[in-house]
Amino acid sequence: MTTHTAPIEKELVSVIIPTYNRSGLIVDCIASVLEQTYQNIEVLVVDNLSNDSTISEIKKIPDPRLRIIVEPRRGASIARNTGIMNSTGTILAFLDSDDLWLPQKLSHQLKILSKQDRPSLIFSEYREFNSDRDNILEPRLSSMSLSIITMLTFKKFFLEVGLFNDSLKSGEFLEWYSRAIKLGFNSVTLSEIAALRRLHPGNSSSKRNAMDYLVACRSAIAGKKSS
């Protein structure tokens, strides 16, 4: 595996956001990224041919750091892979189009990433909330509550593991994570809350393919035990 020595404060962070029919949520999502205290970022929104006003809402955001990629609807895994392969940053982060980041998410994680002496995945805790934002639930503190929306890692390390498995309809992140752990990647979770995960009827996590998700969970657990 390779190592990284460039000053972390000069790195461009590519934030990948897959979306489909999120016209009422996408603007807040993107704003939570563009308003980060760490400003050296690019935002790649990969739209799966939304048939609502998602694209027009995104185009109202006047920020040159924002790019839109439109492709056929083939699922979040392929959309994220598309974003990764079109990114120009040296660091990757991910957010779902119905979720939010807190302002210092990137700056705090980058400080931790800069201190690692081997390929590492940096996570943070997150809270879940209902769509009206009036009901903020307890933070996820379980070691198995790792979420792609809080992960930060170097792109070159990510690609050493490989892209997301686009044959899985659900659990593709956990399957990818298990591959990273088996390769010896370090996994660090900050104790602070850095993201807000929205709960609503249209949330993709409520429509998981049970078998795919079970396979991914077993793979992730096996990877942690062998590391």
ABEGO torsion letter per residue (X at the ends): XBBBABBAAABBBBBBBBBBGAAAAAAAAAAAAAABABABBBBBBBBBGBABAAAAAAAABBBAABBBBBBBBAEAAAAAAAAAAABABABBBBBBAABBBBAAAAAAAAAAAAABABBBBBBBBBBBBBAAGABBBBBBABAAABBAAABBBBAAAAAAAEBBBAABABGAAAAAAAAAAAAGBBBBBBABBABBBBBBAABAAAABBAAAAAAAAAAAAAAAAAX
